[in-house]
Amino acid sequence: MQSTFSAECRQCPRLAGFLDEVRSRHPRYHARPVPAFGDAAPRLLIVGLAPGMHGANRTGRPFTGDFAGILLYRTLYKFGFASHEGSADPGDGLRLVDCRVTNAVKCLPPQNKPEPAEVRRCNGYLAAEIAAFMRTGGVALLALGAVAHRAVLMALGLRGADHAFGHGAIHTLPDDLTLYDSYHCSRYNTQTRRLTAGMFEQVFANIQADLATRSILQDRDSNQWR
């Protein structure tokens, strides 16, 4: 598995071929692997599934230009992780604060369904992202959906059986990491009300409280040694 992200990656033949087809139909689309977006040294890393056809696959920025991004970036703004609600265009000036967004699979999959082998093949990129995230002080991971949840555990070398996915679940992981679970903020999940705005915001309220507590403890510990 490669670990250094490349927008020219073609490790997965099915995905590479599909992107070639998409690019021929939509020559102005990004239609390549999509890099992570956000703060370079965040405490929160959000992991989605994969780029959407007319969202990140079109714009080149995660959750930008599609329905899922509306709820995600609106919620990030509400909890102080984003400079504004905008999610329509990568030129909108949006900045993420103490937060970064990526995907378990960097390429658009047919029918939005990556195959297990594709998730595994792309996992080297996610593992490298999480390792860099930890080195710069990252502590909270948010998985949007079961596939992202399993990809995070795979990247950390942890067993899925020890950490079952469930909306609102909170998992204490080694190295002072905490993994939060949420249903994906997709159009299907929100329109069927499997995921409501209130449910999504509660997950972020838990994350925000965790980060605030950690900051208080860090301040207390640093004051003790002055």
C-alpha positions, 0 to 999 in steps of 0.5 A: 500500500502506498502512503504518500497521497498522489492525485495521480494514483491508479492502484485500483483498476476499477476505480481508475477506469471509472474515473477515466470514463467520468472525465471523458463525460465531464472534462471539467470535473476534478475526477481524480483522487481527492486530497484531505482539506482543512487545518494542517494541525487539527485536533479533530479528523473527520473521515467520510466514505468516498468522493461524491460524483457531483460533489468532491469528484467534481470540485476536488474538495471533500464534501464540497458541492453536494448535499452531504456537505451542506449539513457537514459544513453547517454543523462545523460552522455552528461548533466553531470548526469552520469559518462559514457555512459555505460548501458549494465551491472550493473558491468560497474561502472556507477555512476549517479551524482545528479540524480536517476532513478526508475520506476512507477511499480517495476516488469516486466509486461506482454507485458510491460503493467501494469494494473491500479490496479498494478500501484496503488498498487505499488504507495506506493513505488514511494510515499516513494521514492519521499518523501525521494527525497524531504527531501534530496533537490530534486526539479526536476521530469522527467516522461518518458511516460503518465503512469509514469506521472500519477503515479507521480501525484498519489504519490503526491496526485495531480489531473491528470486533473490539469496537462495534460501529453505532451512531453516537458510539464513543470508542477509547483507543490507544495513544489517547485517541477517541473515535466517535461514530455517526451515520453518514450525512448523506441525502438518503440518511437525512431524507429518511431521517435515519440521521437528523440535524439534532442527532448529528449536532449531538455527536459534535457536542460530545466532541466539543466537550471532549476537546474542551476538557482536554484543553483544561487538563493540559492548561492545568498540567502546564501550570503545575510545572511553571 
